Amino acid sequence: MTPRTATLIGLTAILMWSLLSVMTVATGKIPAFQLAAMTFAIGGLVGLLTWIGRGDAANSLRQPPVVWIVGVGGLFGYHALYFLALRFAPPAEAGLLNYMWPLLIVLFSSFLPGERLAAHHIIGAVLGLVGTVLLFAGNTSSFAPGQVPGLVAAFIAAFVWAAYSVLSRRLKAVPTDAVAGFCLATAVLAALMHGALEATVWPETTLQWAAVIALGIGPVGAAFYAWDIGMKRGDIRVLGAASYATPLLSTGFLIAAGFAQASANIAVAAILIAGGGLIAAKDMVLRKR
């Protein structure tokens, strides 16, 4: 697999994650950890289904403890911290701090062997960050001391996801099949958190069940496998900068579904984020075939 192909596969994860908000809204009032447990279980099963006919695929789960710490710590740690952030801080502020992770991925990638961080990578990431700030502008509320734990959790969540993504490159020898195990372990931990903190609420309609299944297959399933391929074999700096398209596309899908309204801020943010992504991907876009 060429780096270009792996990068394109990684970009599909960004597209799938942009559907996360509208699909989550469609699931109804299922508590966060319960929804995580259900969807990660489905996501893990999606991976297991790809093992059919490949007898050696199960060997991918035989990994050193550090691999499991990075894999499960990244998937479960990120989501647990983000749920905590949303509990104590307003969604807009928590979301804005959380979306530091694309910039952190670009910066952290400079520490990887053989990776070179060029000016256009940084410029592209910063433009994406500015576009994201503009996207959230007007939705923020006044600061209150009680929000501090949530804001700190949101930033740590961004750090955890960026670290997980970049460390995946260092663990390049670990097959993507192992992500199925990480998803199933995350589902178990989320179920334990749900049992300790939340009341169970099951989907009430066929549409809500369909949304849960779709989440598990796509944004909380195939997306993590695609991201793993992109991080391990693709252009990590391009994927980091391009990740700022997630909140923009997510807003677009919410507008299309009637859950949000279009605005001038969104239009300008689209230009900044798209421009930043193209600048960061300059080498890949202009590469001679």
Summary of the structure (lengths in Angstrom):
residues: 289
radius of gyration: 18.5
end to end distance: 15.4
largest distance: 56.3
contacts: 1025
relative contact order: 0.24
helix: 76%
strand: 0%
